[in-house]
Amino acid sequence: MKKNIAPPKDMPLMKSEGNNIVLFHPFIPPSAKSSVANVLSSRWIGQGPKVDEFELAWEQKFGGRTISVNSGTSALHLAYELAELRPEDEVIVPLFTCTATNIPLAQIGAKLIFSDVGKNTLNVDVDDLIKLTTIRTKAIVVVHYAGQPLDMAKLWKYCKENNIILIQDCAHGIGMEIDRKPVYKYADYTMYSLQAIKTITVGDGGMLTFNDNISPQKISEAKRRRWFGIDRQKKQGGIWENDIVELGHKWQMTDLSASIGIESLKYFDEVHQKRVNNLITYSKRLSSLKEITQLNMKQSDNIKHGGWLATISVSNRLQLQEFLYSHGIESNQVHYRNDRYSIFSKYTQGASYPNMDEIENDYLVLPCHHLVTVRDVNFICDKIEEFYAKNSQ
């Protein structure tokens, strides 16, 4: 395994001031302040009627039965529990992802089988992933890096034919579609993240959407498990003497968070389109630079891209990162290969991941959020062209 090259200590997080173009910035709609203020003066600031309202608005916007929780990580952990994953169950997971994808599985005690990224992408290759399956494979977890969907039709068909549970980590992909269908239709469980820097946010939160064939009993179980294992609706209806028959958690969303989410949904199309327009501009401007490989930016007629990240691969990543920083442009590596963390070492002994080895020092994420204008993207591309013009002499 090649050692990842960390940025120098004199490149701290860039301050959002002056003309700086920072890598991430949360989207908070202008109406959120008054919405939160109304909740603060109401009876309910924890889980209350606003949570129900937000869940309904989400379902109307993106489809599928959905429940909210306090983070995307909690939503994934809940999905793993609902899938009845147990210690030593084999689960195929992405090597390259936020650790939130895989830590809950390690806590459960599952046996993680890491899948390498594909060539010239930070997504897994579905054909390679399928080759990793065995008769012991209980579940597969996938991530759509940057918001570019995998070939989910093929993977979903394979999983159904082989009785394998399929779970999607769509932290990067709110609003993604494949063949004009919302992506949740291609898995048993789909998690969306509402963490601070995602396309829309509630400060921190997560949504778990169920495939249309999931039973109502399983959804009821999910609602109990997010609140200690208690049927909250029955309890508030006056049934105070009740048993708890399954272990639950303190994972519910609050009305404060939901009030932000309700307002954010009203702006989703606008915010999402801005990000996609930025990706398209990057793609067009950088296509002529032979030094750059674009990663997970591809747009096509049969997919709706999540538009969360703009990522490139370059052989002199650190030098380019420093050059951009000197011109007020923040860039960085956002996610890391999970086999570099000691907590996962027991799952990777003797394994090799050649595609990740090849790309791990080279990928770089560029600003793409809602405050980044097309003019900003052109300025960033101008500076990248300037960098290579100077370094090719």
ChimeraX attribute file (.defattr): number of C-alpha atoms within 10 A of each C-alpha:
attribute: neighborCount
match mode: 1-to-1
recipient: residues
	/A:1	12
	/A:2	11
	/A:3	9
	/A:4	14
	/A:5	11
	/A:6	10
	/A:7	15
	/A:8	9
	/A:9	6
	/A:10	7
	/A:11	13
	/A:12	10
	/A:13	12
	/A:14	16
	/A:15	11
	/A:16	14
	/A:17	9
	/A:18	7
	/A:19	10
	/A:20	14
	/A:21	28
	/A:22	22
	/A:23	21
	/A:24	21
	/A:25	18
	/A:26	17
	/A:27	21
	/A:28	18
	/A:29	18
	/A:30	11
	/A:31	14
	/A:32	19
	/A:33	13
	/A:34	12
	/A:35	17
	/A:36	19
	/A:37	12
	/A:38	14
	/A:39	19
	/A:40	14
	/A:41	9
	/A:42	10
	/A:43	9
	/A:44	14
	/A:45	19
	/A:46	17
	/A:47	18
	/A:48	16
	/A:49	14
	/A:50	23
	/A:51	24
	/A:52	16
	/A:53	15
	/A:54	23
	/A:55	19
	/A:56	17
	/A:57	16
	/A:58	21
	/A:59	14
	/A:60	11
	/A:61	13
	/A:62	18
	/A:63	20
	/A:64	19
	/A:65	19
	/A:66	21
	/A:67	26
	/A:68	29
	/A:69	27
	/A:70	23
	/A:71	25
	/A:72	25
	/A:73	27
	/A:74	26
	/A:75	29
	/A:76	30
	/A:77	21
	/A:78	24
	/A:79	22
	/A:80	21
	/A:81	17
	/A:82	15
	/A:83	17
	/A:84	12
	/A:85	19
	/A:86	15
	/A:87	12
	/A:88	14
	/A:89	18
	/A:90	21
	/A:91	23
	/A:92	24
	/A:93	24
	/A:94	27
	/A:95	28
	/A:96	23
	/A:97	22
	/A:98	18
	/A:99	17
	/A:100	15
	/A:101	25
	/A:102	24
	/A:103	17
	/A:104	18
	/A:105	22
	/A:106	16
	/A:107	10
	/A:108	16
	/A:109	15
	/A:110	20
	/A:111	20
	/A:112	22
	/A:113	19
	/A:114	25
	/A:115	25
	/A:116	23
	/A:117	24
	/A:118	18
	/A:119	15
	/A:120	16
	/A:121	22
	/A:122	26
	/A:123	26
	/A:124	24
	/A:125	16
	/A:126	17
	/A:127	12
	/A:128	13
	/A:129	20
	/A:130	16
	/A:131	9
	/A:132	12
	/A:133	19
	/A:134	10
	/A:135	9
	/A:136	11
	/A:137	18
	/A:138	24
	/A:139	21
	/A:140	23
	/A:141	22
	/A:142	27
	/A:143	27
	/A:144	25
	/A:145	28
	/A:146	23
	/A:147	26
	/A:148	28
	/A:149	24
	/A:150	19
	/A:151	15
	/A:152	20
	/A:153	14
	/A:154	13
	/A:155	20
	/A:156	19
	/A:157	12
	/A:158	14
	/A:159	20
	/A:160	13
	/A:161	9
	/A:162	14
	/A:163	12
	/A:164	19
	/A:165	21
	/A:166	24
	/A:167	25
	/A:168	26
	/A:169	26
	/A:170	27
	/A:171	28
	/A:172	25
	/A:173	28
	/A:174	24
	/A:175	22
	/A:176	22
	/A:177	21
	/A:178	21
	/A:179	11
	/A:180	11
	/A:181	15
	/A:182	17
	/A:183	26
	/A:184	28
	/A:185	21
	/A:186	24
	/A:187	25
	/A:188	22
	/A:189	27
	/A:190	27
	/A:191	32
	/A:192	26
	/A:193	30
	/A:194	26
	/A:195	20
	/A:196	17
	/A:197	18
	/A:198	23
	/A:199	27
	/A:200	25
	/A:201	23
	/A:202	29
	/A:203	20
	/A:204	17
	/A:205	26
	/A:206	26
	/A:207	26
	/A:208	28
	/A:209	28
	/A:210	25
	/A:211	18
	/A:212	16
	/A:213	8
	/A:214	13
	/A:215	10
	/A:216	12
	/A:217	9
	/A:218	13
	/A:219	18
	/A:220	12
	/A:221	16
	/A:222	23
	/A:223	23
	/A:224	21
	/A:225	22
	/A:226	25
	/A:227	19
	/A:228	17
	/A:229	19
	/A:230	21
	/A:231	20
	/A:232	15
	/A:233	11
	/A:234	11
	/A:235	12
	/A:236	9
	/A:237	8
	/A:238	8
	/A:239	11
	/A:240	9
	/A:241	6
	/A:242	10
	/A:243	9
	/A:244	11
	/A:245	8
	/A:246	11
	/A:247	12
	/A:248	19
	/A:249	14
	/A:250	13
	/A:251	21
	/A:252	24
	/A:253	26
	/A:254	21
	/A:255	24
	/A:256	24
	/A:257	25
	/A:258	30
	/A:259	26
	/A:260	25
	/A:261	28
	/A:262	23
	/A:263	21
	/A:264	22
	/A:265	18
	/A:266	14
	/A:267	14
	/A:268	18
	/A:269	11
	/A:270	11
	/A:271	19
	/A:272	21
	/A:273	15
	/A:274	20
	/A:275	26
	/A:276	24
	/A:277	16
	/A:278	26
	/A:279	27
	/A:280	18
	/A:281	17
	/A:282	23
	/A:283	20
	/A:284	11
	/A:285	16
	/A:286	19
	/A:287	13
	/A:288	10
	/A:289	11
	/A:290	9
	/A:291	14
	/A:292	17
	/A:293	19
	/A:294	19
	/A:295	23
	/A:296	23
	/A:297	24
	/A:298	14
	/A:299	15
	/A:300	9
	/A:301	8
	/A:302	11
	/A:303	19
	/A:304	22
	/A:305	28
	/A:306	26
	/A:307	31
	/A:308	26
	/A:309	29
	/A:310	24
	/A:311	26
	/A:312	23
	/A:313	20
	/A:314	18
	/A:315	14
	/A:316	12
	/A:317	19
	/A:318	20
	/A:319	13
	/A:320	18
	/A:321	21
	/A:322	18
	/A:323	17
	/A:324	19
	/A:325	20
	/A:326	11
	/A:327	13
	/A:328	18
	/A:329	22
	/A:330	26
	/A:331	23
	/A:332	21
	/A:333	17
	/A:334	13
	/A:335	14
	/A:336	16
	/A:337	20
	/A:338	21
	/A:339	20
	/A:340	14
	/A:341	10
	/A:342	8
	/A:343	11
	/A:344	17
	/A:345	11
	/A:346	11
	/A:347	14
	/A:348	16
	/A:349	9
	/A:350	6
	/A:351	10
	/A:352	14
	/A:353	17
	/A:354	14
	/A:355	16
	/A:356	23
	/A:357	17
	/A:358	13
	/A:359	19
	/A:360	20
	/A:361	20
	/A:362	19
	/A:363	24
	/A:364	22
	/A:365	20
	/A:366	25
	/A:367	27
	/A:368	28
	/A:369	27
	/A:370	21
	/A:371	17
	/A:372	18
	/A:373	17
	/A:374	18
	/A:375	11
	/A:376	17
	/A:377	22
	/A:378	16
	/A:379	13
	/A:380	22
	/A:381	19
	/A:382	13
	/A:383	17
	/A:384	18
	/A:385	17
	/A:386	13
	/A:387	15
	/A:388	15
	/A:389	10
	/A:390	8
	/A:391	8
	/A:392	7
	/A:393	5
